[in-house]
């Protein structure tokens, strides 16, 4: 499943695999927050580590 968002020059796409366990997220925004239901948010204002 894939969802895309565009607002002016900002765009992002999130894709989840068929098992619902792997998330791929791409954006051209320098600051963003990803919310995943049941988990804490990752805020890239600092740095994002996986």
C-alpha positions in Angstrom: 0.0 0.0 0.0 1.3 3.4 -0.9 0.1 7.0 -0.1 1.5 10.2 -1.5 1.1 13.8 -0.3 1.8 17.0 -2.2 1.4 20.5 -1.0 3.1 23.1 -3.2 6.8 22.2 -3.5 6.6 19.7 -0.6 6.0 16.0 -1.4 6.2 12.7 0.5 5.3 9.1 -0.1 4.9 6.3 2.4 4.8 2.6 1.4 4.0 -0.4 3.6 4.8 -3.9 2.5 2.2 -6.7 2.3 3.0 -7.9 5.8 2.5 -4.5 7.3 5.9 -4.6 8.9 8.1 -2.6 6.6 7.6 1.1 6.0 9.4 3.1 3.4 9.1 6.9 3.6 10.5 9.5 1.2 10.1 13.2 1.4 11.8 16.4 0.1 11.0 18.3 3.3 13.9 19.0 5.6 11.7 18.6 8.7 9.0 16.0 9.2 7.5 13.7 11.8 6.4 10.1 11.0 3.6 8.7 13.2 3.2 4.9 13.3 0.1 3.7 15.2 1.2 2.0 18.4 4.7 3.4 18.5 6.5 6.6 19.5 7.0 9.3 16.8 10.3 9.9 15.1 11.0 13.7 14.8 13.7 14.6 12.3 14.2 18.1 13.8 17.3 16.5 15.3 18.3 13.3 13.6 16.6 10.1 12.5 18.2 6.8 13.4 16.9 3.3 12.7 
